[in-house]
Amino acid sequence: QVQLVESGGGLVQPGGSLGLSCAASGSTFNINRMAWYRQAPGKERELVATITSADNTDYSDSVKGRFTISRGDAKNTVYLQMNNLKPEDTAVYYCNARRPYSSTSFLHYWGQGTQVTVSS
């Protein structure tokens, strides 16, 4: 099992910045990707940013150029730096870790979620 604990989040004004952290513990071997997802009220959970074990990153179009995903030196912590925040970024943000289960499937682990609210 993998445990993911998120921190950060809160209330910020439009145009402001906020950082999220996610610490992974437990059986973290063979995790090949970590990611941030978000879910706004009444909407489906969406993928925001990913970082692979090789430190390759990818972003959704809605956050590209504003958000940065990175990993700590210990590789068990992942960060999401969010700049130029917009009201539409308001959501619960979830940390995700993924490891291969078979040649065609993965096991996913989730954090408890942290609220980000962008409002004046």
DSSP file (Angstrom, degrees, kcal/mol; ACC not computed):
  #  RESIDUE AA STRUCTURE BP1 BP2  ACC     N-H-->O    O-->H-N    N-H-->O    O-->H-N    TCO  KAPPA ALPHA  PHI   PSI    X-CA   Y-CA   Z-CA
    1    1 A Q              0   0    0      0, 0.0    26,-3.0     0, 0.0     2,-0.4   0.000 360.0 360.0 360.0 152.5    0.0    0.0    0.0
    2    2 A V  E     -A   26   0A   0     24,-0.2     2,-0.5    95,-0.1    24,-0.2  -0.986 360.0-154.3-123.3 131.6    1.0    3.6   -0.6
    3    3 A Q  E     -A   25   0A   0     22,-2.6    22,-2.2    -2,-0.4     2,-0.5  -0.905   7.9-165.7-106.5 134.2   -0.1    6.4    1.6
    4    4 A L  E     -A   24   0A   0     -2,-0.5     2,-0.5   106,-0.4   108,-0.5  -0.979   2.9-171.4-121.5 125.7   -0.3    9.9    0.2
    5    5 A V  E     -A   23   0A   0     18,-2.2    18,-2.5    -2,-0.5     2,-0.2  -0.967   8.4-160.2-121.6 119.4   -0.6   13.0    2.4
    6    6 A E  E     +A   22   0A   0     -2,-0.5     2,-0.3    16,-0.2    16,-0.2  -0.631  10.4 178.8 -96.4 153.7   -1.3   16.4    0.9
    7    7 A S  E     +A   21   0A   0     14,-2.2    14,-2.5    -2,-0.2     2,-0.3  -0.963  41.5  48.0-147.0 164.3   -0.7   19.8    2.4
    8    8 A G  E     +A   20   0A   0     -2,-0.3    12,-0.2    12,-0.2   107,-0.1  -0.691  54.3 116.3 100.1-159.1   -1.2   23.3    1.2
    9    9 A G        +     0   0    0     10,-0.8     2,-0.3    -2,-0.3   107,-0.2  -0.226  26.4 128.7  83.4 179.3   -4.2   24.7   -0.4
   10   10 A G  E     -d  116   0B   0    105,-1.9   107,-2.9     8,-0.1     2,-0.4  -0.921  60.4 -32.4 132.8-159.1   -6.5   27.4    1.0
   11   11 A L  E     +d  117   0B   0     -2,-0.3     2,-0.3   105,-0.2   107,-0.2  -0.862  56.2 166.9-105.6 132.6   -8.1   30.6   -0.2
   12   12 A V  E     -d  118   0B   0    105,-2.5   107,-2.1    -2,-0.4     3,-0.1  -0.986  33.5-112.9-142.8 150.7   -6.3   32.9   -2.6
   13   13 A Q    >   -     0   0    0     -2,-0.3     3,-2.3   105,-0.2    72,-0.2  -0.467  50.4 -81.2 -79.6 154.8   -7.3   35.9   -4.7
   14   14 A P  T 3  S+     0   0    0      0, 0.0    72,-0.2     0, 0.0    -1,-0.1  -0.302 120.7  26.5 -54.5 136.6   -7.4   35.7   -8.5
   15   15 A G  T 3  S+     0   0    0     70,-3.2    69,-0.6     1,-0.3    71,-0.1   0.294 100.8 117.8  89.6  -8.6   -3.9   36.2   -9.9
   16   16 A G    <   -     0   0    0     -3,-2.3    69,-2.4    69,-0.3     2,-0.3  -0.127  58.5-119.8 -83.4-177.5   -2.3   34.9   -6.8
   17   17 A S        +     0   0    0     66,-0.2     2,-0.3    67,-0.2    66,-0.2  -0.889  24.6 176.0-126.9 154.8   -0.1   31.9   -6.2
   18   18 A L  E     - B   0  82A   0     64,-2.4    64,-3.1    -2,-0.3     2,-0.4  -0.984  15.2-145.7-155.1 147.9   -0.4   28.7   -4.0
   19   19 A G  E     - B   0  81A   0     -2,-0.3   -10,-0.8    62,-0.2     2,-0.4  -0.956   7.5-162.6-122.0 141.4    1.7   25.6   -3.5
   20   20 A L  E     -AB   8  80A   0     60,-2.3    60,-2.3    -2,-0.4     2,-0.3  -0.905   5.2-162.9-116.3 147.4    0.6   22.1   -2.8
   21   21 A S  E     -AB   7  79A   0    -14,-2.5   -14,-2.2    -2,-0.4     2,-0.4  -0.946   4.7-168.4-127.3 151.3    2.8   19.2   -1.5
   22   22 A C  E     -AB   6  78A   0     56,-1.9    56,-2.4    -2,-0.3     2,-0.5  -0.959   5.1-162.4-141.3 120.6    2.2   15.5   -1.4
   23   23 A A  E     -AB   5  77A   0    -18,-2.5   -18,-2.2    -2,-0.4     2,-0.4  -0.902   8.6-155.3-106.5 127.3    4.3   13.1    0.6
   24   24 A A  E     +A    4   0A   0     52,-3.3     2,-0.3    -2,-0.5   -20,-0.2  -0.812  19.1 166.1-101.7 140.3    4.3    9.4   -0.3
   25   25 A S  E     +A    3   0A   0    -22,-2.2   -22,-2.6    -2,-0.4     2,-0.4  -0.915  37.6  43.2-143.8 170.9    5.1    6.6    2.2
   26   26 A G  E    S+A    2   0A   0     -2,-0.3     2,-1.9   -24,-0.2   -24,-0.2  -0.750 114.3   2.8  94.6-141.4    4.7    2.9    2.4
   27   27 A S  S    S+     0   0    0    -26,-3.0    -1,-0.1    -2,-0.4    -2,-0.1  -0.545  73.1 154.8 -84.4  76.8    5.5    0.6   -0.5
   28   28 A T    >   +     0   0    0     -2,-1.9     3,-1.4    -4,-0.1    -1,-0.2   0.427  28.0 121.2 -88.2   2.0    6.6    3.3   -2.9
   29   29 A F  T 3  S+     0   0    0      1,-0.2     3,-0.1    -3,-0.1    -2,-0.0  -0.340  75.6  16.4 -64.5 148.0    8.8    1.0   -5.0
   30   30 A N  T 3  S+     0   0    0      1,-0.3     2,-0.5    69,-0.1    -1,-0.2   0.545  78.8 148.6  69.0   9.0    8.0    0.8   -8.6
   31   31 A I    <   +     0   0    0     -3,-1.4    -1,-0.3    68,-0.2    68,-0.3  -0.655  20.5 179.8 -69.6 122.4    5.8    3.9   -8.7
   32   32 A N        +     0   0    0     66,-1.9    21,-1.7    -2,-0.5     2,-0.3   0.504  58.4  24.3-107.8  -4.6    6.4    5.2  -12.2
   33   33 A R  E     -FE  52  98B   0     65,-1.2    65,-2.4    19,-0.3     2,-0.3  -0.962  53.8-166.8-158.0 140.5    4.3    8.3  -12.2
   34   34 A M  E     +FE  51  97B   0     17,-2.7    17,-2.7    -2,-0.3     2,-0.3  -0.940  21.2 173.1-122.8 153.7    2.8   10.8   -9.7
   35   35 A A  E     -FE  50  96B   0     61,-2.5    61,-2.6    -2,-0.3     2,-0.4  -0.957  30.0-126.9-152.8 163.9    0.1   13.3  -10.6
   36   36 A W  E     -FE  49  95B   0     13,-2.5    12,-2.8    -2,-0.3    13,-1.6  -0.986  26.7-179.8-117.0 131.7   -2.3   16.0   -9.5
   37   37 A Y  E     -FE  47  94B   0     57,-2.8    57,-2.6    -2,-0.4     2,-0.3  -0.787   7.9-158.3-116.9 166.2   -5.9   15.7  -10.3
   38   38 A R  E     -FE  46  93B   0      8,-2.3     8,-3.2    -2,-0.3     2,-0.4  -0.992   7.1-161.4-145.3 155.0   -8.7   18.1   -9.4
   39   39 A Q  E     - E   0  92B   0     53,-2.2    53,-2.2    -2,-0.3     6,-0.2  -0.945   7.0-161.6-140.4 116.8  -12.5   18.0   -9.0
   40   40 A A    >   -     0   0    0      4,-0.4     3,-2.3    -2,-0.4    51,-0.1  -0.584  45.3 -76.3 -89.8 157.2  -14.7   21.0   -9.0
   41   41 A P  T 3  S+     0   0    0      0, 0.0    -1,-0.1     0, 0.0     3,-0.1  -0.292 118.5   6.6 -56.4 130.2  -18.3   20.8   -7.7
   42   42 A G  T 3  S+     0   0    0      1,-0.3     2,-0.3    -3,-0.1    -2,-0.0   0.520 113.6 100.5  77.0   5.3  -20.6   19.1  -10.2
   43   43 A K  S <  S-     0   0    0     -3,-2.3    -1,-0.3     1,-0.0     2,-0.1  -0.810  75.4-102.7-121.7 162.3  -17.7   18.2  -12.5
   44   44 A E        -     0   0    0     -2,-0.3    -4,-0.4     1,-0.1     2,-0.2  -0.428  46.9 -92.1 -77.5 156.2  -15.7   15.0  -13.1
   45   45 A R        -     0   0    0     -6,-0.2     2,-0.4    -2,-0.1    -6,-0.2  -0.492  49.0-161.8 -66.4 134.7  -12.2   14.6  -11.7
   46   46 A E  E     -F   38   0B   0     -8,-3.2    -8,-2.3    -2,-0.2     2,-0.4  -0.926  21.1-112.4-125.7 148.5   -9.7   15.9  -14.2
   47   47 A L  E     +F   37   0B   0     -2,-0.4   -10,-0.2   -10,-0.2     3,-0.1  -0.615  33.1 174.1 -77.3 130.2   -6.0   15.3  -14.7
   48   48 A V  E     -     0   0B   0    -12,-2.8    12,-2.4     1,-0.4     2,-0.3   0.840  59.1 -12.5-103.4 -50.8   -4.0   18.5  -14.0
   49   49 A A  E     -FG  36  59B   0    -13,-1.6   -13,-2.5    10,-0.2    -1,-0.4  -0.994  54.5-161.0-156.7 149.3   -0.3   17.5  -14.2
   50   50 A T  E     -FG  35  58B   0      8,-2.4     8,-1.7    -2,-0.3     2,-0.3  -0.953   3.4-169.5-133.0 153.5    2.0   14.5  -14.2
   51   51 A I  E     -FG  34  57B   0    -17,-2.7   -17,-2.7    -2,-0.3     6,-0.2  -0.974  15.8-148.3-141.5 129.5    5.6   13.7  -13.5
   52   52 A T  E >   -F   33   0B   0      4,-2.4     3,-2.2    -2,-0.3   -19,-0.3  -0.340  34.6 -99.3 -91.1 174.1    7.2   10.4  -14.3
   53   53 A S  T 3  S+     0   0    0    -21,-1.7   -20,-0.1     1,-0.3    -1,-0.1   0.714 127.8  55.2 -64.4 -19.5   10.0    8.6  -12.5
   54   54 A A  T 3  S-     0   0    0    -22,-0.3    -1,-0.3     2,-0.1     3,-0.1   0.292 122.1-110.7 -93.6   9.1   12.3   10.0  -15.2
   55   55 A D    <   +     0   0    0     -3,-2.2     2,-0.4     1,-0.3    -2,-0.1   0.720  65.5 152.0  68.3  23.0   11.1   13.5  -14.3
   56   56 A N        -     0   0    0      2,-0.0    -4,-2.4     1,-0.0     2,-0.3  -0.713  28.6-157.9 -80.1 136.9    9.1   14.0  -17.6
   57   57 A T  E     -G   51   0B   0     -2,-0.4     2,-0.3    -6,-0.2    -6,-0.2  -0.819  16.5-179.1-119.3 155.7    6.2   16.4  -17.0
   58   58 A D  E     -G   50   0B   0     -8,-1.7    -8,-2.4    -2,-0.3     2,-0.3  -0.987   6.9-163.1-150.5 152.8    2.9   17.0  -18.7
   59   59 A Y  E     -G   49   0B   0     -2,-0.3   -10,-0.2   -10,-0.2     2,-0.1  -0.950  25.9-107.5-137.5 152.4    0.1   19.4  -18.1
   60   60 A S    >>  -     0   0    0    -12,-2.4     3,-1.4    -2,-0.3     4,-1.3  -0.469  38.5-114.3 -71.4 154.7   -3.5   19.9  -19.1
   61   61 A D  T 34 S+     0   0    0      1,-0.3     3,-0.1     2,-0.2    -1,-0.1   0.832 112.9  63.7 -60.1 -31.8   -4.1   22.8  -21.5
   62   62 A S  T 34 S+     0   0    0      1,-0.2    -1,-0.3     3,-0.0   -14,-0.1   0.710 115.4  27.9 -69.5 -19.4   -6.0   24.7  -18.9
   63   63 A V  T X> S+     0   0    0     -3,-1.4     3,-2.5   -15,-0.2     4,-2.1   0.476  84.9 127.8-118.9  -5.8   -3.0   25.0  -16.6
   64   64 A K  T 3< S+     0   0    0     -4,-1.3     4,-0.1     1,-0.3   -15,-0.0  -0.294  80.7  16.8 -58.7 131.4   -0.1   24.9  -19.0
   65   65 A G  T 34 S+     0   0    0      2,-0.5    -1,-0.3     1,-0.0     3,-0.1   0.261 125.4  59.0  89.9 -11.8    2.2   27.9  -18.4
   66   66 A R  T <4 S+     0   0    0     -3,-2.5    17,-2.0     1,-0.2     2,-0.3   0.688  97.7  54.1-116.2 -33.3    0.7   28.6  -15.0
   67   67 A F  E  <  -C   82   0A   0     -4,-2.1    -2,-0.5    15,-0.2     2,-0.4  -0.791  60.1-164.4-107.8 148.1    1.3   25.4  -12.9
   68   68 A T  E     -C   81   0A   0     13,-2.4    13,-3.0    -2,-0.3     2,-0.4  -0.989   3.1-160.1-133.1 125.9    4.5   23.6  -12.3
   69   69 A I  E     +C   80   0A   0     -2,-0.4     2,-0.3    11,-0.2    11,-0.2  -0.844  23.4 158.5-101.4 141.1    4.9   20.0  -11.0
   70   70 A S  E     -C   79   0A   0      9,-1.7     9,-3.1    -2,-0.4     2,-0.3  -0.954  30.3-126.3-153.0 168.9    8.1   18.9   -9.5
   71   71 A R  E     -C   78   0A   0     -2,-0.3     7,-0.2     7,-0.2     2,-0.0  -0.911  23.5-117.0-122.8 151.6    9.6   16.3   -7.1
   72   72 A G    >   -     0   0    0      5,-2.6     3,-1.7    -2,-0.3     5,-0.1  -0.256  38.1 -97.8 -76.3 170.8   11.7   16.6   -4.1
   73   73 A D  T 3  S+     0   0    0      1,-0.3    -1,-0.1     2,-0.1    -2,-0.0   0.830 125.1  55.5 -59.9 -33.2   15.2   15.2   -3.8
   74   74 A A  T 3  S-     0   0    0      1,-0.1    -1,-0.3     3,-0.0    -2,-0.0   0.536 101.4-137.1 -79.2  -5.4   13.9   12.1   -2.0
   75   75 A K  S <  S+     0   0    0     -3,-1.7    -2,-0.1     2,-0.2    -1,-0.1   0.404  85.7  92.4  66.8  -3.2   11.6   11.5   -5.0
   76   76 A N  S    S+     0   0    0     -5,-0.0   -52,-3.3   -53,-0.0     2,-0.4   0.368  75.2  68.4-100.2   5.0    8.8   10.6   -2.5
   77   77 A T  E     -B   23   0A   0    -54,-0.2    -5,-2.6    -5,-0.1     2,-0.4  -0.980  62.2-169.1-124.2 135.4    7.4   14.1   -2.4
   78   78 A V  E     -BC  22  71A   0    -56,-2.4   -56,-1.9    -2,-0.4     2,-0.3  -0.961   5.9-159.7-124.8 144.1    5.7   15.9   -5.3
   79   79 A Y  E     -BC  21  70A   0     -9,-3.1    -9,-1.7    -2,-0.4     2,-0.4  -0.838  10.8-158.5-120.9 154.9    4.8   19.6   -5.5
   80   80 A L  E     -BC  20  69A   0    -60,-2.3   -60,-2.3    -2,-0.3     2,-0.6  -0.914   8.8-164.7-133.2 109.5    2.4   21.6   -7.5
   81   81 A Q  E     -BC  19  68A   0    -13,-3.0   -13,-2.4    -2,-0.4     2,-0.6  -0.837   9.3-164.6 -93.3 123.0    3.2   25.3   -7.8
   82   82 A M  E     +BC  18  67A   0    -64,-3.1   -64,-2.4    -2,-0.6     2,-0.3  -0.937  10.4 177.1-115.8 118.0    0.2   27.2   -9.0
   83   83 A N        +     0   0    0    -17,-2.0   -66,-0.2    -2,-0.6   -67,-0.2  -0.776  60.6  20.1-116.5 161.8    0.6   30.8  -10.3
   84   84 A N  S    S-     0   0    0    -69,-0.6    -1,-0.2    -2,-0.3   -67,-0.2   0.917  85.2-159.3  48.1  51.5   -1.8   33.3  -11.8
   85   85 A L        -     0   0    0    -69,-2.4   -70,-3.2    -3,-0.2   -69,-0.3  -0.284   7.7-157.5 -67.4 146.3   -4.7   31.4  -10.3
   86   86 A K    >   -     0   0    0    -72,-0.2     3,-2.4   -71,-0.1     4,-0.3  -0.837  31.3-109.4-120.4 157.1   -8.2   31.9  -11.7
   87   87 A P  G >  S+     0   0    0      0, 0.0     3,-1.7     0, 0.0    31,-0.3   0.837 117.7  63.0 -55.2 -31.7  -11.6   31.3  -10.2
   88   88 A E  G 3  S+     0   0    0      1,-0.3   -48,-0.0   -48,-0.0    -3,-0.0   0.558  88.7  69.9 -73.2  -5.5  -12.0   28.3  -12.5
   89   89 A D  G <  S+     0   0    0     -3,-2.4    -1,-0.3    29,-0.1     2,-0.2   0.537  70.8 119.8 -82.9  -7.2   -9.1   26.7  -10.7
   90   90 A T    <   +     0   0    0     -3,-1.7     2,-0.3    -4,-0.3    27,-0.2  -0.411  41.4 106.7 -61.5 124.0  -11.3   26.3   -7.6
   91   91 A A  E    S- H   0 116B   0     25,-2.0    25,-2.7    -2,-0.2     2,-0.6  -0.971  75.7 -79.9-177.2 171.1  -11.5   22.6   -6.8
   92   92 A V  E     -EH  39 115B   0    -53,-2.2   -53,-2.2    -2,-0.3     2,-0.5  -0.873  48.0-146.2 -89.1 126.9  -10.4   19.8   -4.5
   93   93 A Y  E     -EH  38 114B   0     21,-3.2    21,-2.0    -2,-0.6     2,-0.4  -0.831  13.2-163.4-102.1 131.9   -6.9   18.8   -5.6
   94   94 A Y  E     -E   37   0B   0    -57,-2.6   -57,-2.8    -2,-0.5     2,-0.3  -0.929  13.1-139.0-118.5 135.1   -5.9   15.2   -5.2
   95   95 A C  E     -E   36   0B   0     -2,-0.4    16,-2.1   -59,-0.2     2,-0.4  -0.711  24.7-167.1 -86.1 143.4   -2.4   13.6   -5.3
   96   96 A N  E     -EI  35 110B   0    -61,-2.6   -61,-2.5    -2,-0.3     2,-0.4  -0.991  12.8-167.9-135.5 139.9   -2.1   10.4   -7.2
   97   97 A A  E     -EI  34 109B   0     12,-2.0    12,-2.4    -2,-0.4     2,-0.4  -0.977  10.8-164.8-125.3 144.2    0.5    7.7   -7.5
   98   98 A R  E     +EI  33 108B   0    -65,-2.4   -66,-1.9    -2,-0.4   -65,-1.2  -0.984   9.9 177.4-133.3 137.5    0.6    5.0  -10.1
   99   99 A R  E     - I   0 107B   0      8,-2.0     8,-2.9    -2,-0.4   -68,-0.2  -0.984  39.5 -97.4-133.9 149.6    2.5    1.7  -10.4
  100  100 A P  E     + I   0 106B   0      0, 0.0     6,-0.3     0, 0.0     3,-0.1  -0.396  34.9 175.4 -64.2 139.2    2.3   -1.0  -13.1
  101  101 A Y  S    S-     0   0    0      4,-2.6     2,-0.3     1,-0.5     5,-0.2   0.688  70.0 -12.8-109.9 -39.1    0.0   -3.9  -12.1
  102  102 A S  S    S-     0   0    0      3,-1.7    -1,-0.5     0, 0.0     3,-0.4  -0.816  87.6 -78.7-145.8-173.5    0.2   -5.9  -15.4
  103  103 A S  S    S+     0   0    0     -2,-0.3     3,-0.0     1,-0.2     0, 0.0   0.696 131.2  26.5 -67.1 -16.4    1.4   -5.2  -18.9
  104  104 A T  S    S+     0   0    0      1,-0.0     2,-0.3     2,-0.0    -1,-0.2   0.348 116.9  55.2-128.8   5.3   -1.8   -3.3  -19.6
  105  105 A S        -     0   0    0     -3,-0.4    -4,-2.6     2,-0.0    -3,-1.7  -0.920  56.4-151.3-141.5 165.5   -3.0   -2.0  -16.2
  106  106 A F  E     -I  100   0B   0     -2,-0.3     2,-0.4    -6,-0.3    -3,-0.0  -0.907  17.3-126.5-132.7 157.6   -2.0    0.1  -13.2
  107  107 A L  E     -I   99   0B   0     -8,-2.9    -8,-2.0    -2,-0.3     2,-0.4  -0.906  29.7-156.8 -98.8 135.4   -2.7    0.4   -9.5
  108  108 A H  E     -I   98   0B   0     -2,-0.4     2,-0.4   -10,-0.2   -10,-0.2  -0.917   8.3-166.5-116.9 141.7   -3.6    3.9   -8.4
  109  109 A Y  E     -I   97   0B   0    -12,-2.4   -12,-2.0    -2,-0.4     2,-0.4  -0.953  10.1-157.2-125.1 146.2   -3.4    5.4   -5.0
  110  110 A W  E     -I   96   0B   0     -2,-0.4  -106,-0.4   -14,-0.2   -14,-0.2  -0.928  10.9-135.5-129.0 146.0   -5.0    8.7   -3.9
  111  111 A G        -     0   0    0    -16,-2.1  -106,-0.2    -2,-0.4     3,-0.1  -0.291  38.7-101.9 -81.7 179.3   -4.5   11.3   -1.2
  112  112 A Q        -     0   0    0   -108,-0.5   -18,-0.1     1,-0.1  -107,-0.1   0.646  62.5-114.5 -81.5 -15.0   -7.4   12.7    0.8
  113  113 A G        -     0   0    0      1,-0.1     2,-0.4   -18,-0.0   -19,-0.2   0.151  20.0-132.4  94.9 146.7   -7.7   15.9   -1.2
  114  114 A T  E     - H   0  93B   0    -21,-2.0   -21,-3.2  -107,-0.1     2,-0.3  -1.000  21.3-119.6-137.6 137.5   -7.1   19.5   -0.4
  115  115 A Q  E     - H   0  92B   0     -2,-0.4  -105,-1.9   -23,-0.2     2,-0.5  -0.574  22.9-172.2 -82.6 132.5   -9.4   22.4   -1.2
  116  116 A V  E     -dH  10  91B   0    -25,-2.7   -25,-2.0    -2,-0.3     2,-0.5  -0.993   5.8-175.4-120.6 123.2   -8.2   25.3   -3.3
  117  117 A T  E     -d   11   0B   0   -107,-2.9  -105,-2.5    -2,-0.5     2,-0.6  -0.978   9.1-166.6-123.1 123.9  -10.5   28.3   -3.6
  118  118 A V  E     +d   12   0B   0     -2,-0.5     2,-0.3   -31,-0.3  -105,-0.2  -0.927  34.9 130.5-111.6 110.5   -9.7   31.2   -5.9
  119  119 A S              0   0    0   -107,-2.1    -2,-0.1    -2,-0.6   -33,-0.0  -0.993 360.0 360.0-159.6 147.7  -12.0   34.1   -5.0
  120  120 A S              0   0    0     -2,-0.3  -107,-0.1  -107,-0.2    -1,-0.1   0.426 360.0 360.0 -93.0 360.0  -11.8   37.8   -4.3
